[in-house]
Amino acid sequence: MDQPTRFVGMDVHKATIVVAVAAAGETGKATHYGSIPNTPAALEKLVKRLRQAGSGPLKFCYEAGPCGYGLHRALTKLEEDCMVVAPSMIPRKSGDRQKNDKRDAASLAVLHRAGLLTAVWVPDPAHEAMRDLVRARLAAVRAVRAARQQLSAFLLRHERIFPNDGHPWTKAHRSWLADQRFQQPAQQIVLEESIEAVRLAEQRRDRVEGYLRAQIPTWSLFPLVRNLCALRGVDVIAGAGIAAALGDPARFATAPDFMAYLGLVPSEHSSGQRRRIGAITKAGDIHARTMLIEAAHSYRLPARIARRKLKVVDTVPDAVREIAWKAQTRLCQRYRQMMARDKLKQVVVTAVARELAGFVWAIACITSDPPATTSATTAGTEEVCAGGSTGRSRAPLRVPLESASLRAGATCGLPAQTGAGALIEESVAA
C-alpha cells in the first residue's frame, strides 16, 4: 500500500527551525514535530528521520525571508521537494489573534497540503549574486539621495538658497556650496561634514556602479540586458535591474502576468454592481518598477533613435529591433493621446510603464527562446517553459513561434510579426 504524501511546514529562524507535518488525506491541524538547529547537519538528520518514519514522498515548504535560499538548496541537494512560499500570498484568518512559531509551521503544512500556497522563484547562486550587486547599487543611490537631502535641508533652514533657480548638484552649485560660510564654527563644521558625506556617497555609488558594469558581461542574462538596451529609456544599469527582477521569463506565461508581478496593474475592490478601480498595487520588485517608471518619461518626446542608441540597436537581433521600434512608436503616441485627454502626468507615465513592461516581456521571450529563422511567419513552434517558480523543471509549453517571440501588437495597426500586442492591450486599456 502506498504511503500518503507528507507535507512538512518549517518556520525558519537564524538559529532554529520549527517543524510540523501534515499527511495527505487527513483533516485538521498538522502534527508538531519539534524544533531543530538551523544547520546543514541537523537538516540532513531531520530528512533521514522523516524518511524512516514512512516511505511516502515528502514536500517541504517555508516562507521566504532573511535566511535566504540556503535551506531550499540543501533540501534540493538531498533530492527532496521544497517550496519557498511568498509571505504576502499566504491566506490568513482575520479572526486569528494568536501567532507563534509552532502555529506558523503547522499553518504552512496544512496550507501546503491544501495547495493554497504560492511559490517564489528561487534563483541560482550566480543570479542571486548579481541581484545582490544590483541591490547594493540601489542602496548606494539612496544613500546619495539621503545625504543630498540632509545638506539641502540644513541650508534651507538657514536661508541659504542657490540663486536664480539653478539646477542643483551641477558644477555651479558645487562651487556655490564651497563658498558658503557660517559665523558659528559649529555650523561650519556641519556644512563641511555634510558636503563630505555627499562626496563619499557619490564615490561609493560610482564605485559600485563600476563593479556592476564590469560584472554584467559575465552574467548569464547579459544577452537579455543587451537586448533590453534597445528600448528607449533603458541603459545597461536599468536593463540589469529589470533582468534581475525578471529572472527566468518562463515564469510568466503572458505579459499581463509580468505587469502584475511588478505591481503595475490597478487594484480593484468591487462588489455586486459596484466596480472600484484604484491605484496600482505596487507589488513585486520596487527597483524594476522604478526603472520602468523612469524610462516611461522619455516617451513624452517624438519617436526617434538617438545617436547614442544607434550602436546598441545595431547589435541586437532584427526581431528585438522591431519590438523596440514598435514600443517607441506606440508608447510615444499613447503618451500624447493620454496627455491630450487631460490625464494626470503620473497616470500617463504609469500607463506607459505598464505597457513598456509588456514589451520587456516580449524581448525576454525572444532572448530565452530565439526564433529558428529570421522570418516571424515561419511555420513551427518554440518551447517556452511554463512555471519554474520553485526552481524545478516542468513540462514545456508549446507556443507558436510568432506569438512567443513577437507577440506584440496585432491590435495596434502594425503587422502581427512586428509587435508585442494583443496580450498587452488586454491589460492596459485606459
C-alpha positions as CSV (number, residue, x, y, z in Angstrom):
1,M,0.0,0.0,0.0
2,D,1.4,3.4,-1.0
3,Q,2.2,5.7,1.9
4,P,0.5,9.1,1.8
5,T,2.4,12.2,0.9
6,R,3.6,14.2,4.0
7,F,3.7,18.0,3.9
8,V,6.4,19.5,6.1
9,G,6.0,23.1,7.2
10,M,9.0,24.9,8.6
11,D,9.2,28.1,10.4
12,V,12.8,29.2,9.8
13,H,14.8,31.5,12.1
14,K,18.5,32.3,12.3
15,A,19.2,29.6,15.0
16,T,16.3,27.2,14.9
17,I,13.7,25.6,12.6
18,V,10.3,24.7,14.0
19,V,8.8,21.7,12.1
20,A,5.2,20.5,11.6
21,V,3.9,17.6,9.5
22,A,0.5,17.1,7.8
23,A,-0.3,13.9,5.9
24,A,-2.3,13.9,2.7
25,G,-5.9,12.7,3.1
26,E,-6.1,13.8,6.7
27,T,-8.1,16.7,8.0
28,G,-7.5,19.1,10.8
29,K,-4.3,20.6,12.2
30,A,-0.8,19.4,11.5
31,T,1.3,17.4,14.0
32,H,4.0,19.4,15.7
33,Y,7.3,17.6,15.0
34,G,9.7,19.7,17.1
35,S,12.5,22.2,16.8
36,I,15.9,21.6,15.2
37,P,19.0,23.8,14.9
38,N,19.3,25.7,11.6
39,T,22.4,23.8,10.4
40,P,23.0,21.5,7.4
41,A,23.8,18.5,9.7
42,A,20.5,18.9,11.7
43,L,18.5,19.3,8.4
44,E,20.0,16.2,7.0
45,K,19.2,14.3,10.2
46,L,15.6,15.6,10.0
47,V,15.2,14.3,6.4
48,K,16.6,11.0,7.4
49,R,14.2,10.6,10.3
50,L,11.2,11.5,8.2
51,R,12.2,9.0,5.6
52,Q,12.5,6.3,8.2
53,A,9.0,7.2,9.6
54,G,7.3,6.4,6.2
55,S,8.0,5.6,2.6
56,G,5.7,8.3,1.2
57,P,7.1,11.4,-0.6
58,L,7.9,14.5,1.4
59,K,7.1,18.0,0.4
60,F,8.8,20.8,2.4
61,C,7.9,24.5,2.5
62,Y,9.0,27.6,4.3
63,E,8.4,31.3,4.0
64,A,10.8,33.5,2.0
65,G,12.7,35.7,4.4
66,P,16.1,37.0,5.6
67,C,17.6,33.5,5.8
68,G,17.7,33.3,2.1
69,Y,17.5,30.2,-0.1
70,G,20.2,28.0,1.6
71,L,17.5,25.7,3.1
72,H,15.9,25.2,-0.3
73,R,19.2,24.4,-1.9
74,A,20.2,22.0,0.8
75,L,16.9,20.1,0.5
76,T,17.1,20.1,-3.3
77,K,20.6,18.6,-2.9
78,L,19.0,15.9,-0.8
79,E,16.6,15.2,-3.7
80,E,13.6,16.5,-1.7
81,D,10.8,18.7,-3.0
82,C,10.9,22.2,-1.3
83,M,8.7,25.3,-1.9
84,V,9.8,28.8,-0.9
85,V,6.5,30.5,-0.1
86,A,5.6,34.1,-0.9
87,P,4.7,35.6,2.6
88,S,2.3,38.2,1.1
89,M,0.3,35.5,-0.6
90,I,-0.3,33.2,2.5
91,P,-4.0,33.0,3.4
92,R,-4.7,34.3,6.9
93,K,-7.8,34.2,9.1
94,S,-8.8,37.7,10.1
95,G,-10.0,36.4,13.5
96,D,-6.8,34.6,14.4
97,R,-5.1,36.6,17.1
98,Q,-2.5,34.0,18.2
99,K,0.8,33.7,16.4
100,N,3.9,31.7,17.4
101,D,6.5,29.5,15.7
102,K,4.5,26.3,16.4
103,R,1.3,27.7,14.9
104,D,3.2,29.2,11.9
105,A,4.8,25.9,11.0
106,A,1.5,24.0,11.4
107,S,-0.3,26.5,9.2
108,L,2.2,26.2,6.5
109,A,1.9,22.4,6.5
110,V,-1.9,22.5,6.3
111,L,-2.0,25.2,3.6
112,H,0.7,23.3,1.6
113,R,-1.5,20.1,1.8
114,A,-4.5,22.1,0.5
115,G,-2.5,23.6,-2.3
116,L,-3.1,27.2,-1.2
117,L,0.5,28.4,-1.1
118,T,2.2,30.5,-3.8
119,A,5.8,29.8,-4.5
120,V,8.5,32.4,-5.3
121,W,11.1,31.8,-7.9
122,V,14.4,30.6,-6.5
123,P,17.4,32.0,-8.4
124,D,20.6,30.1,-8.8
125,P,23.7,31.3,-6.8
126,A,25.1,33.3,-9.8
127,H,21.9,35.1,-10.4
128,E,21.4,35.8,-6.7
129,A,24.9,37.3,-6.6
130,M,24.1,39.6,-9.4
131,R,20.9,40.6,-7.9
132,D,22.7,41.4,-4.6
133,L,25.1,43.7,-6.6
134,V,22.1,45.4,-8.3
135,R,20.5,46.0,-4.9
136,A,23.8,47.3,-3.5
137,R,23.9,49.9,-6.2
138,L,20.3,50.8,-5.4
139,A,21.3,51.2,-1.7
140,A,24.2,53.4,-2.7
141,V,21.9,55.6,-4.9
142,R,19.5,56.0,-2.0
143,A,22.4,57.0,0.3
144,V,23.4,59.7,-2.1
145,R,19.8,61.0,-2.2
146,A,19.6,61.0,1.6
147,A,23.0,62.8,2.0
148,R,22.0,65.5,-0.5
149,Q,18.6,65.9,1.1
150,Q,20.2,66.4,4.5
151,L,22.6,69.1,3.2
152,S,19.8,70.9,1.3
153,A,17.5,70.9,4.3
154,F,20.4,72.3,6.5
155,L,21.0,75.1,4.0
156,L,17.3,75.9,3.6
157,R,16.9,76.1,7.4
158,H,19.5,78.9,7.4
159,E,18.0,80.6,4.3
160,R,20.9,79.6,2.1
161,I,19.2,79.2,-1.3
162,F,21.0,78.6,-4.6
163,P,20.3,81.7,-6.7
164,N,18.5,82.1,-10.0
165,D,16.6,78.8,-9.6
166,G,19.7,77.0,-10.8
167,H,19.8,73.2,-11.1
168,P,21.3,71.6,-8.0
169,W,24.4,69.4,-7.9
170,T,25.9,70.9,-11.1
171,K,29.4,72.4,-11.1
172,A,28.0,75.8,-10.5
173,H,26.0,74.6,-7.5
174,R,29.0,72.8,-6.0
175,S,31.1,75.9,-6.4
176,W,28.4,77.8,-4.6
177,L,28.4,75.3,-1.8
178,A,32.2,75.6,-1.4
179,D,31.8,79.4,-1.0
180,Q,29.3,79.2,1.9
181,R,30.5,80.4,5.3
182,F,28.8,80.5,8.7
183,Q,29.7,82.7,11.6
184,Q,29.3,79.9,14.1
185,P,32.1,77.4,13.9
186,A,29.8,74.5,14.8
187,Q,27.5,75.3,11.8
188,Q,30.5,75.5,9.5
189,I,31.5,72.0,10.7
190,V,28.1,70.7,9.9
191,L,28.3,72.2,6.4
192,E,31.7,70.7,5.7
193,E,30.7,67.3,7.1
194,S,27.5,67.3,5.0
195,I,29.4,68.2,1.8
196,E,31.9,65.4,2.6
197,A,29.1,62.9,3.2
198,V,27.7,63.7,-0.2
199,R,31.1,63.3,-1.8
200,L,31.7,59.9,-0.1
201,A,28.3,58.7,-1.0
202,E,28.7,59.7,-4.7
203,Q,32.1,57.9,-4.8
204,R,30.6,54.8,-3.3
205,R,27.7,54.9,-5.8
206,D,30.1,55.3,-8.8
207,R,32.4,52.6,-7.4
208,V,29.6,50.0,-7.1
209,E,28.2,51.0,-10.5
210,G,31.6,50.4,-12.0
211,Y,31.7,46.9,-10.4
212,L,28.2,46.2,-11.7
213,R,29.2,47.3,-15.3
214,A,32.2,45.0,-15.1
215,Q,30.2,42.0,-14.0
216,I,27.3,42.3,-16.4
217,P,29.2,40.9,-19.4
218,T,30.0,37.7,-17.4
219,W,26.3,37.2,-16.4
220,S,24.2,34.5,-17.9
221,L,21.5,37.2,-18.5
222,F,23.8,39.5,-20.4
223,P,22.1,38.8,-23.8
224,L,18.8,39.9,-22.2
225,V,20.4,43.1,-20.8
226,R,21.9,43.9,-24.2
227,N,18.6,43.4,-25.9
228,L,16.7,45.5,-23.3
229,C,19.0,48.3,-24.0
230,A,17.4,48.7,-27.4
231,L,14.3,50.0,-25.7
232,R,14.1,53.8,-25.3
233,G,14.9,55.0,-21.8
234,V,16.7,51.7,-20.8
235,D,20.5,51.7,-20.4
236,V,22.8,48.9,-19.2
237,I,22.2,49.7,-15.5
238,A,18.4,49.8,-15.9
239,G,18.5,46.7,-18.1
240,A,20.4,44.8,-15.4
241,G,17.9,45.9,-12.8
242,I,15.0,44.7,-14.9
243,A,16.7,41.5,-15.8
244,A,17.5,40.7,-12.2
245,A,13.8,41.1,-11.3
246,L,12.6,39.2,-14.3
247,G,15.0,36.2,-13.9
248,D,13.6,33.3,-15.8
249,P,11.0,34.8,-18.3
250,A,9.3,31.4,-18.4
251,R,7.8,32.2,-15.0
252,F,5.3,34.5,-16.7
253,A,3.0,32.9,-19.3
254,T,1.7,36.2,-20.5
255,A,2.7,39.9,-20.5
256,P,-0.1,40.8,-18.0
257,D,1.4,38.3,-15.6
258,F,4.7,40.2,-15.7
259,M,2.9,43.5,-15.3
260,A,1.0,42.2,-12.2
261,Y,4.3,40.8,-10.8
262,L,5.8,44.3,-10.9
263,G,2.7,45.9,-9.3
264,L,1.9,48.0,-12.4
265,V,-1.7,46.8,-12.7
266,P,-4.6,48.7,-10.9
267,S,-6.0,47.5,-7.7
268,E,-9.7,46.6,-7.5
269,H,-12.3,46.5,-4.8
270,S,-15.6,45.6,-6.5
271,S,-18.8,44.1,-5.1
272,G,-22.1,43.4,-6.9
273,Q,-22.9,46.1,-9.4
274,R,-20.3,48.5,-8.0
275,R,-16.8,48.4,-9.5
276,R,-14.0,50.3,-8.0
277,I,-10.6,50.6,-9.6
278,G,-7.8,52.1,-7.5
279,A,-4.2,52.9,-7.8
280,I,-1.6,50.4,-8.9
281,T,-0.9,47.5,-6.5
282,K,2.9,48.3,-6.2
283,A,3.6,44.7,-5.5
284,G,6.8,42.9,-6.5
285,D,10.2,44.3,-7.2
286,I,10.2,48.1,-6.5
287,H,13.6,48.5,-8.2
288,A,12.4,47.2,-11.6
289,R,9.2,49.1,-11.3
290,T,11.1,52.3,-10.6
291,M,13.3,51.7,-13.6
292,L,10.3,51.3,-15.9
293,I,8.7,54.4,-14.5
294,E,11.8,56.4,-15.1
295,A,12.1,55.0,-18.6
296,A,8.5,55.9,-19.4
297,H,9.2,59.6,-19.0
298,S,11.4,59.5,-22.2
299,Y,8.3,58.6,-24.3
300,R,7.0,62.2,-24.0
301,L,9.3,63.1,-26.9
302,P,8.7,62.1,-30.6
303,A,9.7,58.7,-31.7
304,R,13.3,58.6,-32.9
305,I,16.5,56.6,-32.4
306,A,19.0,58.8,-30.6
307,R,22.6,58.9,-31.8
308,R,23.9,57.1,-28.7
309,K,21.4,54.3,-29.3
310,L,22.5,53.6,-32.9
311,K,25.3,51.3,-31.8
312,V,23.2,49.4,-29.4
313,V,20.3,48.9,-31.8
314,D,22.8,47.6,-34.5
315,T,24.0,44.8,-32.1
316,V,20.6,43.3,-31.3
317,P,18.6,40.8,-33.4
318,D,16.2,42.0,-36.0
319,A,13.2,40.7,-34.0
320,V,14.3,42.7,-31.0
321,R,14.9,45.8,-33.1
322,E,11.4,45.6,-34.4
323,I,9.9,45.2,-31.0
324,A,11.9,48.2,-29.7
325,W,10.8,50.4,-32.5
326,K,7.2,49.2,-32.2
327,A,7.4,50.0,-28.5
328,Q,8.7,53.5,-29.2
329,T,6.1,54.4,-31.8
330,R,3.2,53.0,-29.8
331,L,4.2,54.4,-26.5
332,C,5.0,57.9,-27.7
333,Q,1.7,58.1,-29.4
334,R,-0.1,56.7,-26.3
335,Y,1.7,59.3,-24.2
336,R,0.5,62.2,-26.4
337,Q,-3.0,60.8,-26.6
338,M,-3.5,60.5,-22.9
339,M,-2.0,63.9,-22.2
340,A,-4.4,65.4,-24.8
341,R,-7.3,63.9,-22.8
342,D,-6.0,65.9,-19.7
343,K,-4.9,62.8,-17.8
344,L,-2.6,63.4,-14.9
345,K,1.0,63.1,-15.8
346,Q,1.6,60.5,-13.1
347,V,-1.3,58.4,-14.6
348,V,0.1,58.7,-18.1
349,V,3.6,57.7,-17.1
350,T,2.4,54.7,-15.1
351,A,0.2,53.6,-18.0
352,V,3.2,53.8,-20.4
353,A,5.4,52.0,-17.9
354,R,2.9,49.2,-17.7
355,E,2.8,48.8,-21.5
356,L,6.6,49.0,-21.5
357,A,6.7,46.0,-19.2
358,G,4.8,44.1,-21.8
359,F,7.5,44.9,-24.4
360,V,10.2,43.9,-21.9
361,W,8.5,40.5,-21.6
362,A,8.3,40.1,-25.3
363,I,12.0,40.7,-25.7
364,A,12.7,38.3,-22.8
365,C,10.8,35.6,-24.6
366,I,12.9,36.1,-27.8
367,T,16.1,36.2,-25.8
368,S,15.4,33.0,-23.9
369,D,14.0,31.2,-27.0
370,P,15.2,32.8,-30.2
371,P,13.4,32.2,-33.4
372,A,14.7,29.4,-35.6
373,T,14.7,31.7,-38.6
374,T,14.6,35.5,-39.2
375,S,11.1,35.2,-40.6
376,A,8.4,35.7,-38.0
377,T,5.8,33.9,-40.1
378,T,7.9,30.7,-40.5
379,A,5.9,27.7,-39.5
380,G,6.9,26.0,-36.4
381,T,6.9,26.3,-32.6
382,E,9.4,27.2,-29.9
383,E,9.4,25.9,-26.4
384,V,8.7,28.2,-23.5
385,C,9.0,26.7,-20.1
386,A,5.8,27.1,-18.1
387,G,6.3,27.5,-14.4
388,G,9.7,27.3,-12.8
389,S,8.6,29.3,-9.8
390,T,10.1,26.8,-7.4
391,G,13.3,26.2,-9.3
392,R,12.1,22.7,-10.5
393,S,11.9,21.7,-14.2
394,R,8.5,21.5,-15.6
395,A,6.9,20.4,-18.9
396,P,7.5,23.0,-21.6
397,L,4.6,24.9,-23.0
398,R,4.3,24.7,-26.8
399,V,3.7,28.2,-28.1
400,P,3.6,29.3,-31.7
401,L,6.8,30.9,-32.9
402,E,5.3,34.2,-33.9
403,S,3.2,34.5,-30.6
404,A,6.1,33.7,-28.3
405,S,8.8,35.8,-29.9
406,L,6.9,38.7,-31.4
407,R,3.5,38.7,-29.6
408,A,3.1,42.3,-29.9
409,G,0.5,44.5,-31.4
410,A,-1.8,43.0,-33.9
411,T,-4.3,45.4,-32.4
412,C,-2.0,48.4,-32.9
413,G,-2.3,48.8,-36.6
414,L,1.0,47.1,-37.4
415,P,1.7,43.6,-38.8
416,A,1.4,40.9,-36.2
417,Q,5.1,39.9,-36.6
418,T,6.3,43.4,-35.5
419,G,4.6,43.9,-32.2
420,A,4.0,42.9,-28.6
421,G,0.4,43.2,-28.6
422,A,-2.9,41.7,-28.1
423,L,-1.9,40.3,-24.7
424,I,-0.5,43.7,-23.7
425,E,-3.6,45.5,-25.0
426,E,-5.8,43.5,-22.7
427,S,-4.2,44.7,-19.5
428,V,-3.6,48.3,-20.4
429,A,-6.9,49.6,-21.7
430,A,-7.0,53.0,-20.2
